[in-house]
Amino acid sequence: MRPANDIDSRVARILAKESEVKQLRVDAHARKIDVGFYSPPSLELFQRVEMKVRREFDGEWEISVQPNAPSALFHRHRINDHITEFHRAHPTVEPRLIWRRIPLPKWRNRPVPPATIRDYRIMLALVGTCGMSALAGFGFRRAAYPGWPIIVSFTVAYIAGGWFATQDVWLGLKQRRIDVQFLMIFVALGAATVRAWTEGATLLFLFSLSNTLEQFANHRTKKTIESLLKSAPQRALRREGQSWIEVPIDEIRPGDELLVKPGELFPVDGVMIEGATSADESALTGESQPVPKGVGDSVSSGTLNLDGQAVIRASREEQQSALQRILSLIQTAQQQKAPAQRFTDSFSRYYTWVALSLSALLFVILLAIHKPLADAFYRTMTLLVVASPCALVLSIPSAILVAIAAGARNGILFRGGVAIENLAGVNQFAFDKTGTLTKGTLVVSKIDILDGRSENSALSIAAAVARFSTHPLARAHSDRDICSC
C-alpha cells in the first residue's frame, strides 16, 4: 500500500481552504496543533477549522514531520525535534497573531507498531523441527539410549524453538526492556541446566507455535488487503488537449479529466462531467443494485462503471481515495489488539519481573537455610519452569486465529482481534438485505405476451436486443435465454 500523504499536504489543504488561517504549529510529541489567526475567530470559524484539522489528522497515532520539497503555499520552520511551524508568506505589515489550540483526539485503543514481519512458513518449519526433535529426545531418554542422541535431539529442539525468540530478546535487551519472551528463554535455559530438557523444549515449542500462529493470521489478512489493491486500476486515460493519454494512477492530480470506459473501474474519486452511466458500488457499500450516475454526481475509486462511457474530473489524489482510506482503516484496526490480548501483554510485563524476583528470593532463602547450592538452584529453576506463562501467551492468538479462519471460510473478513472480541457483547444485528441476505441480481420471473407469440419467440427477441448490453435488466434477459436453451 502506498503511504498516506505527508504532513505537508495535510497542512496545505487546510491553508488552501481556510484563508483566515495564517499559521499552524504542529507538536508531534504532545499531539497538539496551534492555529494562528490575524483576528479573533468567530465560534463558527473556529469550529469549522477545528473540524478540518481533526479530519486531516484523524487516525494519526504517530505524527512524523519529514523534510520535503518546499511548498509554494507556505514556509516551514522546524522549532525543535517535535514542533514544526507552517505559515503563509509574510505581508509587508503583519499584525500580531491570535493563537487557538486544537488537541488531537486520543486513542482509546492505541494501535501498536506491527510486529517484525517474518515468513510464517520458515517459522512453521522451525516449530515442526522443535517439536519432532523434542519428541525424539524424550523417546531416547525413555528407551535409555546413550547420551549423545539425547543431547543432539534436544540441542536441535532448543535452537529451532528459540531461534526467533532469542533475536527478539536481544533486541529488547538493547532497548533495556525485558518481557515474557525473556522469561521463556531464561526458563528454557534454566531447565537445561537442571537436566529438565523435555520441559524446556516443550516450553519453547509452545511459545514458538504461538508466535507462528500470530504471523500466520497477519499473513492471511495481508493477502486479503493485497488482493484488494491488485483489483484497483493501475493506469488511467487522462485528457491532454484533444487526446487521451494513458498515465499511471500516482500521476493523477485533482482537476485532471479522466475517461472511464464501460466495464472499467473508476481509478480515483471524482465528479462526472460528461456522459451518463451506472456504477456498481457493492465493493465499498455492499449495495449490489447499480447506482445511476450523471453529470455532477460523485464517483468513488474502486467502483465499477457498468454501461456507459464517462468522463470524470478527479477530486482527490489516489492516496486519499475512498478505497485507500478503507484499506488504511483495516490496517489500523489490525494494529489494535483485542482487550484480552492487551491485558495479557500488560500482565506479562509485570509477571516477568514478579516471577524473576520471587525466584531470586527463593534462591536466597534456600541458601540462608543452608540448602546445598545445587539443590537451591534446582528448586529455583523448577519454580521458574512451573511459573512460565506459556498457556497464557498461547491462548489469545490461537483463539483469534481460529475465529479469523472460521470467518474467512464463510466469507466474513474480520479487521482484527478487537472486532472478534467485541462480538461477545453484541445482542442484536442489523443487516443490509440486498446483496447480503439476498443475491441482489434481477431475474425474469414471468413472461406475459400480448400479440400471440410463443414464450420462446418473445424471449429470443428480448435476448437479442439485450445481447451486447451490460445493464442489469439486459443480463436478466440473457440469463433467462441461456437457461431456456
Kinemage of the C-alpha trace (Angstrom):
@kinemage 1
@onewidth
@group {chain A} dominant
@subgroup {mainchain}
@vectorlist {calphas} color= white
{ca met a 1} P 0.000 0.000 0.000
{ca arg a 2} L 1.281 3.468 -0.784
{ca pro a 3} L 1.947 5.667 2.283
{ca ala a 4} L -0.590 8.269 3.269
{ca asn a 5} L 0.029 11.842 2.198
{ca asp a 6} L 2.773 13.536 4.171
{ca ile a 7} L 2.042 16.214 6.714
{ca asp a 8} L 2.868 18.982 4.202
{ca ser a 9} L -0.097 18.072 2.008
{ca arg a 10} L -2.411 17.987 5.026
{ca val a 11} L -1.329 21.467 6.104
{ca ala a 12} L -1.554 22.740 2.523
{ca arg a 13} L -5.175 21.599 2.238
{ca ile a 14} L -6.096 23.391 5.479
{ca leu a 15} L -4.414 26.658 4.418
{ca ala a 16} L -5.904 26.469 0.924
{ca lys a 17} L -9.468 26.055 2.210
{ca glu a 18} L -9.278 28.486 5.161
{ca ser a 19} L -7.913 31.872 4.127
{ca glu a 20} L -8.389 33.241 7.666
{ca val a 21} L -5.775 30.798 8.990
{ca lys a 22} L -2.318 32.328 8.887
{ca gln a 23} L -0.184 29.782 10.695
{ca leu a 24} L -0.152 26.242 12.106
{ca arg a 25} L 2.240 24.904 14.704
{ca val a 26} L 2.289 21.095 14.891
{ca asp a 27} L 3.579 19.424 18.049
{ca ala a 28} L 4.075 15.762 17.134
{ca his a 29} L 5.092 14.766 20.673
{ca ala a 30} L 2.238 16.369 22.615
{ca arg a 31} L -0.238 15.689 19.761
{ca lys a 32} L -1.422 19.287 19.660
{ca ile a 33} L -1.852 21.789 16.850
{ca asp a 34} L -1.855 25.554 17.445
{ca val a 35} L -3.660 27.624 14.815
{ca gly a 36} L -2.846 31.301 14.316
{ca phe a 37} L -5.426 33.874 13.139
{ca tyr a 38} L -4.965 37.559 12.261
{ca ser a 39} L -8.187 38.489 14.044
{ca pro a 40} L -10.205 36.799 16.791
{ca pro a 41} L -12.050 33.935 15.079
{ca ser a 42} L -15.768 33.592 15.447
{ca leu a 43} L -17.120 30.457 17.074
{ca glu a 44} L -18.387 29.235 13.704
{ca leu a 45} L -15.000 29.820 12.036
{ca phe a 46} L -13.065 28.135 14.810
{ca gln a 47} L -15.375 25.107 14.833
{ca arg a 48} L -15.019 24.801 11.062
{ca val a 49} L -11.211 24.977 11.249
{ca glu a 50} L -11.180 22.564 14.181
{ca met a 51} L -13.298 20.079 12.210
{ca lys a 52} L -10.936 20.304 9.212
{ca val a 53} L -7.858 19.837 11.394
{ca arg a 54} L -9.321 16.820 13.143
{ca arg a 55} L -10.418 15.321 9.821
{ca glu a 56} L -6.971 15.747 8.254
{ca phe a 57} L -5.218 14.202 11.253
{ca asp a 58} L -7.876 11.657 12.177
{ca gly a 59} L -6.407 8.220 12.877
{ca glu a 60} L -2.852 9.539 13.172
{ca trp a 61} L -1.418 7.795 16.224
{ca glu a 62} L 2.105 8.870 15.362
{ca ile a 63} L 2.899 12.109 13.549
{ca ser a 64} L 6.278 12.326 11.935
{ca val a 65} L 7.360 15.538 10.219
{ca gln a 66} L 9.866 14.818 7.482
{ca pro a 67} L 11.695 17.341 5.287
{ca asn a 68} L 10.116 17.646 1.847
{ca ala a 69} L 10.357 19.877 -1.159
{ca pro a 70} L 9.403 23.496 -0.461
{ca ser a 71} L 5.753 24.413 -0.928
{ca ala a 72} L 4.541 27.412 -2.872
{ca leu a 73} L 1.735 27.909 -0.367
{ca phe a 74} L 3.646 28.106 2.925
{ca his a 75} L 7.021 28.261 4.639
{ca arg a 76} L 8.180 25.682 7.156
{ca his a 77} L 10.268 26.293 10.277
{ca arg a 78} L 11.472 23.421 12.445
{ca ile a 79} L 11.438 24.748 16.010
{ca asn a 80} L 12.767 21.576 17.674
{ca asp a 81} L 12.667 17.799 17.262
{ca his a 82} L 8.898 17.691 17.873
{ca ile a 83} L 7.456 21.066 16.839
{ca thr a 84} L 7.260 22.339 13.276
{ca glu a 85} L 5.643 25.611 12.208
{ca phe a 86} L 3.894 26.230 8.864
{ca his a 87} L 2.886 29.743 7.821
{ca arg a 88} L 1.904 31.741 4.771
{ca ala a 89} L 4.209 34.287 3.210
{ca his a 90} L 4.732 37.332 5.452
{ca pro a 91} L 2.888 40.502 4.339
{ca thr a 92} L 4.623 43.882 4.413
{ca val a 93} L 2.815 44.918 7.602
{ca glu a 94} L 1.929 41.890 9.670
{ca pro a 95} L -0.406 42.223 12.682
{ca arg a 96} L 0.047 40.189 15.819
{ca leu a 97} L -1.298 36.649 15.610
{ca ile a 98} L -4.066 35.267 17.808
{ca trp a 99} L -3.472 31.604 18.687
{ca arg a 100} L -6.014 28.873 19.371
{ca arg a 101} L -5.054 25.333 20.405
{ca ile a 102} L -6.704 22.198 18.971
{ca pro a 103} L -5.803 18.981 20.831
{ca leu a 104} L -5.885 15.926 18.614
{ca pro a 105} L -8.190 13.066 19.664
{ca lys a 106} L -6.626 10.378 21.822
{ca trp a 107} L -6.855 6.675 21.084
{ca arg a 108} L -8.812 4.527 23.485
{ca asn a 109} L -7.062 1.525 21.991
{ca arg a 110} L -3.776 2.873 20.708
{ca pro a 111} L -2.513 0.912 17.705
{ca val a 112} L 0.855 -0.706 18.223
{ca pro a 113} L 3.575 -0.871 15.607
{ca pro a 114} L 3.304 -4.126 13.687
{ca ala a 115} L 5.480 -6.955 14.937
{ca thr a 116} L 8.577 -7.919 12.987
{ca ile a 117} L 7.324 -9.446 9.765
{ca arg a 118} L 8.637 -12.970 9.308
{ca asp a 119} L 7.851 -15.737 6.864
{ca tyr a 120} L 5.355 -17.938 8.664
{ca arg a 121} L 6.458 -20.921 6.554
{ca ile a 122} L 10.003 -20.722 7.943
{ca met a 123} L 8.597 -20.290 11.439
{ca leu a 124} L 6.297 -23.278 10.928
{ca ala a 125} L 9.237 -25.400 9.749
{ca leu a 126} L 11.230 -24.431 12.863
{ca val a 127} L 8.240 -25.222 15.089
{ca gly a 128} L 7.924 -28.637 13.485
{ca thr a 129} L 11.648 -29.254 13.871
{ca cys a 130} L 11.482 -28.241 17.521
{ca gly a 131} L 8.513 -30.497 18.238
{ca met a 132} L 9.907 -33.543 16.411
{ca ser a 133} L 13.354 -33.145 17.978
{ca ala a 134} L 11.891 -32.740 21.465
{ca leu a 135} L 9.747 -35.830 20.913
{ca ala a 136} L 12.755 -37.794 19.656
{ca gly a 137} L 14.841 -36.716 22.652
{ca phe a 138} L 12.062 -37.734 25.015
{ca gly a 139} L 11.851 -41.133 23.302
{ca phe a 140} L 15.596 -41.660 23.507
{ca arg a 141} L 15.546 -40.893 27.228
{ca arg a 142} L 12.694 -43.295 27.888
{ca ala a 143} L 14.472 -46.001 25.882
{ca ala a 144} L 17.717 -45.450 27.860
{ca tyr a 145} L 19.793 -44.683 24.762
{ca pro a 146} L 23.361 -43.394 25.174
{ca gly a 147} L 23.760 -39.722 25.937
{ca trp a 148} L 24.745 -38.282 22.554
{ca pro a 149} L 21.415 -38.873 20.677
{ca ile a 150} L 19.571 -37.228 23.547
{ca ile a 151} L 21.912 -34.226 23.603
{ca val a 152} L 21.751 -33.784 19.815
{ca ser a 153} L 17.947 -34.035 19.734
{ca phe a 154} L 17.355 -31.509 22.496
{ca thr a 155} L 20.047 -29.164 21.146
{ca val a 156} L 18.271 -29.055 17.786
{ca ala a 157} L 14.935 -28.526 19.582
{ca tyr a 158} L 16.332 -25.623 21.602
{ca ile a 159} L 17.920 -23.939 18.584
{ca ala a 160} L 14.822 -24.307 16.394
{ca gly a 161} L 12.352 -23.300 19.114
{ca gly a 162} L 14.347 -20.312 20.352
{ca trp a 163} L 15.723 -19.009 17.051
{ca phe a 164} L 13.419 -16.025 16.534
{ca ala a 165} L 12.619 -15.526 20.227
{ca thr a 166} L 16.336 -15.093 21.001
{ca gln a 167} L 16.568 -12.371 18.342
{ca asp a 168} L 13.613 -10.534 19.884
{ca val a 169} L 15.077 -10.893 23.381
{ca trp a 170} L 18.414 -9.480 22.240
{ca leu a 171} L 16.666 -6.521 20.602
{ca gly a 172} L 14.685 -5.917 23.803
{ca leu a 173} L 17.815 -6.046 25.953
{ca lys a 174} L 19.486 -3.446 23.749
{ca gln a 175} L 16.436 -1.260 24.421
{ca arg a 176} L 16.676 -2.031 28.159
{ca arg a 177} L 13.384 -3.902 28.116
{ca ile a 178} L 12.512 -7.418 29.194
{ca asp a 179} L 9.227 -9.188 28.596
{ca val a 180} L 7.692 -12.619 28.580
{ca gln a 181} L 9.995 -13.733 25.761
{ca phe a 182} L 12.986 -13.105 28.008
{ca leu a 183} L 11.318 -15.159 30.723
{ca met a 184} L 10.676 -18.037 28.315
{ca ile a 185} L 14.285 -18.161 27.081
{ca phe a 186} L 15.600 -17.829 30.629
{ca val a 187} L 13.332 -20.620 31.878
{ca ala a 188} L 14.295 -22.919 28.982
{ca leu a 189} L 17.999 -22.414 29.660
{ca gly a 190} L 17.406 -22.911 33.362
{ca ala a 191} L 15.540 -26.147 32.655
{ca ala a 192} L 18.505 -27.362 30.599
{ca thr a 193} L 20.936 -26.669 33.427
{ca val a 194} L 18.962 -28.940 35.761
{ca arg a 195} L 18.660 -31.593 33.003
{ca ala a 196} L 14.914 -30.960 32.527
{ca trp a 197} L 15.428 -30.853 28.769
{ca thr a 198} L 11.976 -32.127 27.864
{ca glu a 199} L 10.261 -29.392 29.874
{ca gly a 200} L 12.460 -26.651 28.392
{ca ala a 201} L 11.953 -27.889 24.828
{ca thr a 202} L 8.199 -28.132 25.403
{ca leu a 203} L 8.084 -24.511 26.584
{ca leu a 204} L 10.000 -23.333 23.515
{ca phe a 205} L 7.739 -25.384 21.234
{ca leu a 206} L 4.545 -23.880 22.668
{ca phe a 207} L 5.932 -20.360 22.664
{ca ser a 208} L 7.254 -20.547 19.081
{ca leu a 209} L 3.932 -22.089 17.995
{ca ser a 210} L 2.105 -19.078 19.459
{ca asn a 211} L 4.293 -16.640 17.516
{ca thr a 212} L 3.871 -18.678 14.331
{ca leu a 213} L 0.074 -18.626 14.623
{ca glu a 214} L 0.143 -14.868 15.080
{ca gln a 215} L 2.338 -14.407 11.998
{ca phe a 216} L 0.058 -16.712 10.010
{ca ala a 217} L -3.007 -14.651 10.956
{ca asn a 218} L -1.191 -11.464 9.889
{ca his a 219} L -0.209 -13.130 6.612
{ca arg a 220} L -3.790 -14.099 5.779
{ca thr a 221} L -5.087 -10.585 6.386
{ca lys a 222} L -2.170 -9.069 4.450
{ca lys a 223} L -3.002 -11.265 1.447
{ca thr a 224} L -6.623 -10.089 1.629
{ca ile a 225} L -5.508 -6.451 1.536
{ca glu a 226} L -3.106 -7.154 -1.334
{ca ser a 227} L -5.925 -8.757 -3.326
{ca leu a 228} L -7.966 -5.581 -2.887
{ca leu a 229} L -5.040 -3.468 -4.078
{ca lys a 230} L -4.457 -5.696 -7.107
{ca ser a 231} L -8.078 -5.195 -8.141
{ca ala a 232} L -7.604 -1.410 -8.204
{ca pro a 233} L -6.694 0.097 -11.619
{ca gln a 234} L -3.027 0.933 -12.115
{ca arg a 235} L -3.364 3.273 -15.128
{ca ala a 236} L -5.967 5.704 -16.442
{ca leu a 237} L -6.726 7.743 -19.582
{ca arg a 238} L -6.111 11.450 -18.929
{ca arg a 239} L -7.226 14.256 -21.242
{ca glu a 240} L -4.316 16.272 -22.569
{ca gly a 241} L -5.507 18.766 -25.162
{ca gln a 242} L -7.590 16.846 -27.686
{ca ser a 243} L -6.061 13.456 -26.873
{ca trp a 244} L -6.432 10.808 -24.193
{ca ile a 245} L -3.061 9.729 -22.797
{ca glu a 246} L -2.625 6.653 -20.595
{ca val a 247} L -0.782 7.574 -17.381
{ca pro a 248} L -0.005 5.807 -14.068
{ca ile a 249} L -2.517 6.348 -11.299
{ca asp a 250} L 0.003 8.050 -8.993
{ca glu a 251} L 0.485 10.845 -11.563
{ca ile a 252} L -3.180 11.870 -11.432
{ca arg a 253} L -3.843 15.161 -9.646
{ca pro a 254} L -7.093 16.859 -8.561
{ca gly a 255} L -8.633 18.591 -11.556
{ca asp a 256} L -7.423 16.085 -14.158
{ca glu a 257} L -10.102 14.859 -16.578
{ca leu a 258} L -10.205 11.083 -16.994
{ca leu a 259} L -12.030 8.779 -19.421
{ca val a 260} L -13.584 5.630 -17.930
{ca lys a 261} L -14.998 3.082 -20.368
{ca pro a 262} L -17.814 0.596 -19.635
{ca gly a 263} L -16.574 -2.362 -17.617
{ca glu a 264} L -13.629 -0.447 -16.133
{ca leu a 265} L -13.092 0.600 -12.528
{ca phe a 266} L -13.110 4.270 -11.633
{ca pro a 267} L -9.413 4.965 -10.911
{ca val a 268} L -9.850 7.804 -8.381
{ca asp a 269} L -12.595 9.675 -6.571
{ca gly a 270} L -14.118 12.297 -8.832
{ca val a 271} L -17.163 14.054 -10.279
{ca met a 272} L -18.942 13.220 -13.530
{ca ile a 273} L -18.558 15.996 -16.126
{ca glu a 274} L -19.604 14.132 -19.299
{ca gly a 275} L -21.770 11.123 -20.091
{ca ala a 276} L -24.233 9.029 -18.128
{ca thr a 277} L -23.811 5.564 -16.708
{ca ser a 278} L -24.480 3.396 -13.683
{ca ala a 279} L -21.920 2.207 -11.149
{ca asp a 280} L -21.591 -0.970 -9.138
{ca glu a 281} L -20.591 0.251 -5.666
{ca ser a 282} L -21.012 -3.087 -3.896
{ca ala a 283} L -17.258 -3.333 -3.206
{ca leu a 284} L -17.461 -0.234 -0.992
{ca thr a 285} L -21.042 -0.006 0.243
{ca gly a 286} L -22.349 -3.575 -0.025
{ca glu a 287} L -25.280 -2.319 -2.136
{ca ser a 288} L -25.468 -4.576 -5.176
{ca gln a 289} L -28.042 -2.541 -7.128
{ca pro a 290} L -26.434 -0.252 -9.749
{ca val a 291} L -26.363 3.429 -8.861
{ca pro a 292} L -27.209 5.842 -11.731
{ca lys a 293} L -24.502 8.421 -12.418
{ca gly a 294} L -24.973 11.632 -14.371
{ca val a 295} L -23.193 14.949 -14.769
{ca gly a 296} L -22.414 16.379 -11.334
{ca asp a 297} L -22.615 13.066 -9.483
{ca ser a 298} L -19.623 11.873 -7.482
{ca val a 299} L -17.927 8.542 -8.148
{ca ser a 300} L -15.603 6.566 -5.897
{ca ser a 301} L -12.355 4.814 -6.642
{ca gly a 302} L -12.678 1.042 -6.914
{ca thr a 303} L -16.302 1.074 -8.095
{ca leu a 304} L -17.246 -0.389 -11.477
{ca asn a 305} L -18.519 1.628 -14.437
{ca leu a 306} L -21.210 -0.634 -15.846
{ca asp a 307} L -22.844 0.535 -19.051
{ca gly a 308} L -21.760 3.961 -20.265
{ca gln a 309} L -18.693 5.947 -21.206
{ca ala a 310} L -17.920 8.513 -18.512
{ca val a 311} L -15.577 11.468 -18.215
{ca ile a 312} L -14.786 12.448 -14.624
{ca arg a 313} L -12.795 15.224 -13.005
{ca ala a 314} L -10.519 13.888 -10.268
{ca ser a 315} L -11.321 15.382 -6.877
{ca arg a 316} L -8.661 13.614 -4.811
{ca glu a 317} L -5.293 12.045 -5.355
{ca glu a 318} L -5.156 8.264 -5.414
{ca gln a 319} L -3.688 8.079 -1.887
{ca gln a 320} L -6.749 9.880 -0.496
{ca ser a 321} L -9.376 7.852 -2.370
{ca ala a 322} L -12.210 6.029 -0.641
{ca leu a 323} L -10.589 2.646 -1.339
{ca gln a 324} L -7.255 3.719 0.140
{ca arg a 325} L -8.987 5.138 3.228
{ca ile a 326} L -10.830 1.837 3.753
{ca leu a 327} L -7.573 -0.106 3.449
{ca ser a 328} L -5.916 2.306 5.870
{ca leu a 329} L -8.716 1.726 8.386
{ca ile a 330} L -8.262 -2.039 8.030
{ca gln a 331} L -4.527 -1.775 8.660
{ca thr a 332} L -5.086 0.479 11.674
{ca ala a 333} L -7.641 -1.943 13.095
{ca gln a 334} L -5.180 -4.798 12.653
{ca gln a 335} L -2.651 -2.953 14.777
{ca gln a 336} L -5.187 -2.658 17.574
{ca lys a 337} L -5.057 -5.582 19.955
{ca ala a 338} L -8.090 -7.241 21.457
{ca pro a 339} L -8.869 -6.221 25.075
{ca ala a 340} L -7.908 -9.674 26.376
{ca gln a 341} L -4.624 -9.540 24.474
{ca arg a 342} L -3.867 -6.053 25.784
{ca phe a 343} L -4.472 -7.364 29.293
{ca thr a 344} L -2.209 -10.376 28.819
{ca asp a 345} L 0.546 -8.200 27.300
{ca ser a 346} L 0.363 -5.751 30.184
{ca phe a 347} L 0.102 -8.545 32.734
{ca ser a 348} L 3.037 -10.477 31.253
{ca arg a 349} L 5.383 -7.478 31.541
{ca tyr a 350} L 4.786 -7.245 35.272
{ca tyr a 351} L 4.572 -11.004 35.616
{ca thr a 352} L 8.091 -11.390 34.203
{ca trp a 353} L 9.564 -9.199 36.919
{ca val a 354} L 7.462 -10.850 39.636
{ca ala a 355} L 8.487 -14.368 38.561
{ca leu a 356} L 12.171 -13.454 38.381
{ca ser a 357} L 12.032 -11.633 41.718
{ca leu a 358} L 10.258 -14.493 43.504
{ca ser a 359} L 12.728 -16.997 42.064
{ca ala a 360} L 15.676 -14.911 43.211
{ca leu a 361} L 14.080 -14.542 46.651
{ca leu a 362} L 13.537 -18.306 46.874
{ca phe a 363} L 17.153 -18.925 45.900
{ca val a 364} L 18.393 -16.577 48.639
{ca ile a 365} L 16.068 -18.137 51.239
{ca leu a 366} L 17.225 -21.661 50.369
{ca leu a 367} L 20.833 -20.630 50.705
{ca ala a 368} L 20.043 -18.883 54.000
{ca ile a 369} L 18.647 -22.087 55.473
{ca his a 370} L 21.819 -23.907 54.424
{ca lys a 371} L 20.493 -25.836 51.470
{ca pro a 372} L 23.222 -27.041 49.089
{ca leu a 373} L 23.875 -24.708 46.177
{ca ala a 374} L 22.910 -27.328 43.580
{ca asp a 375} L 19.674 -28.135 45.396
{ca ala a 376} L 18.782 -24.443 45.773
{ca phe a 377} L 19.431 -23.791 42.101
{ca tyr a 378} L 17.379 -26.833 41.066
{ca arg a 379} L 14.389 -25.759 43.155
{ca thr a 380} L 14.621 -22.211 41.809
{ca met a 381} L 14.658 -23.407 38.207
{ca thr a 382} L 11.752 -25.737 38.985
{ca leu a 383} L 9.739 -22.753 40.223
{ca leu a 384} L 10.519 -20.810 37.053
{ca val a 385} L 9.504 -23.713 34.818
{ca val a 386} L 6.205 -24.131 36.665
{ca ala a 387} L 5.583 -20.359 36.632
{ca ser a 388} L 6.184 -19.940 32.874
{ca pro a 389} L 3.068 -18.370 31.302
{ca cys a 390} L 3.122 -20.380 28.063
{ca ala a 391} L -0.602 -21.176 28.236
{ca leu a 392} L -1.431 -17.503 28.763
{ca val a 393} L 0.735 -16.456 25.811
{ca leu a 394} L -0.659 -19.157 23.516
{ca ser a 395} L -4.348 -18.798 24.308
{ca ile a 396} L -5.269 -15.399 22.836
{ca pro a 397} L -3.523 -15.621 19.408
{ca ser a 398} L -4.833 -19.159 18.946
{ca ala a 399} L -8.433 -18.164 19.670
{ca ile a 400} L -8.238 -15.131 17.372
{ca leu a 401} L -6.683 -17.185 14.573
{ca val a 402} L -9.448 -19.805 14.787
{ca ala a 403} L -12.113 -17.077 14.650
{ca ile a 404} L -10.487 -15.333 11.661
{ca ala a 405} L -10.137 -18.633 9.788
{ca ala a 406} L -13.750 -19.641 10.528
{ca gly a 407} L -14.987 -16.254 9.345
{ca ala a 408} L -12.914 -16.416 6.140
{ca arg a 409} L -14.390 -19.818 5.281
{ca asn a 410} L -17.851 -18.237 5.496
{ca gly a 411} L -16.974 -15.076 3.580
{ca ile a 412} L -16.529 -12.817 6.632
{ca leu a 413} L -13.461 -10.568 6.929
{ca phe a 414} L -12.581 -9.534 10.487
{ca arg a 415} L -10.469 -6.427 10.770
{ca gly a 416} L -8.675 -7.705 13.868
{ca gly a 417} L -8.983 -9.183 17.318
{ca val a 418} L -10.877 -6.144 18.615
{ca ala a 419} L -13.822 -6.828 16.301
{ca ile a 420} L -13.861 -10.505 17.228
{ca glu a 421} L -13.878 -9.894 20.966
{ca asn a 422} L -16.499 -7.151 20.688
{ca leu a 423} L -18.890 -9.713 19.213
{ca ala a 424} L -19.194 -11.246 22.683
{ca gly a 425} L -21.174 -8.194 23.804
{ca val a 426} L -23.452 -7.953 20.755
{ca asn a 427} L -27.144 -8.674 21.337
{ca gln a 428} L -28.673 -7.507 18.040
{ca phe a 429} L -27.542 -7.413 14.413
{ca ala a 430} L -28.702 -5.142 11.579
{ca phe a 431} L -28.186 -6.475 8.045
{ca asp a 432} L -28.464 -4.762 4.700
{ca lys a 433} L -30.916 -7.022 2.845
{ca thr a 434} L -29.889 -6.612 -0.793
{ca gly a 435} L -26.660 -8.414 -1.567
{ca thr a 436} L -26.339 -9.712 1.997
{ca leu a 437} L -29.425 -11.758 2.785
{ca thr a 438} L -30.480 -11.840 -0.869
{ca lys a 439} L -28.396 -12.161 -4.040
{ca gly a 440} L -29.279 -8.745 -5.394
{ca thr a 441} L -29.491 -9.897 -9.028
{ca leu a 442} L -32.548 -9.393 -11.213
{ca val a 443} L -34.250 -12.442 -12.782
{ca val a 444} L -37.111 -12.873 -15.229
{ca ser a 445} L -39.840 -14.458 -13.128
{ca lys a 446} L -42.823 -14.248 -15.506
{ca ile a 447} L -43.487 -13.527 -19.187
{ca asp a 448} L -46.801 -12.044 -20.433
{ca ile a 449} L -47.242 -11.995 -24.231
{ca leu a 450} L -49.852 -9.698 -25.829
{ca asp a 451} L -49.567 -10.391 -29.588
{ca gly a 452} L -49.959 -14.161 -29.607
{ca arg a 453} L -46.277 -15.021 -29.972
{ca ser a 454} L -44.850 -18.020 -28.170
{ca glu a 455} L -42.901 -17.539 -24.977
{ca asn a 456} L -39.656 -18.764 -26.548
{ca ser a 457} L -40.049 -16.428 -29.515
{ca ala a 458} L -40.627 -13.366 -27.295
{ca leu a 459} L -37.721 -14.339 -25.062
{ca ser a 460} L -35.398 -14.770 -28.052
{ca ile a 461} L -36.241 -11.291 -29.352
{ca ala a 462} L -35.649 -9.724 -25.927
{ca ala a 463} L -32.364 -11.625 -25.538
{ca ala a 464} L -31.179 -10.479 -28.981
{ca val a 465} L -31.821 -6.842 -28.057
{ca ala a 466} L -30.020 -7.229 -24.719
{ca arg a 467} L -27.175 -9.363 -26.009
{ca phe a 468} L -24.457 -6.701 -26.070
{ca ser a 469} L -25.677 -4.664 -23.103
{ca thr a 470} L -24.311 -4.811 -19.549
{ca his a 471} L -27.443 -3.288 -17.973
{ca pro a 472} L -28.854 -5.419 -15.091
{ca leu a 473} L -32.173 -5.864 -16.928
{ca ala a 474} L -30.323 -6.989 -20.039
{ca arg a 475} L -28.291 -9.504 -18.052
{ca ala a 476} L -31.528 -10.924 -16.598
{ca his a 477} L -32.919 -11.441 -20.115
{ca ser a 478} L -29.704 -13.076 -21.313
{ca asp a 479} L -29.539 -15.390 -18.305
{ca arg a 480} L -33.167 -16.476 -18.855
{ca asp a 481} L -32.429 -17.109 -22.522
{ca ile a 482} L -29.402 -19.280 -21.651
{ca cys a 483} L -31.425 -21.255 -19.101
{ca ser a 484} L -34.208 -21.922 -21.609
{ca cys a 485} L -31.826 -23.279 -24.260
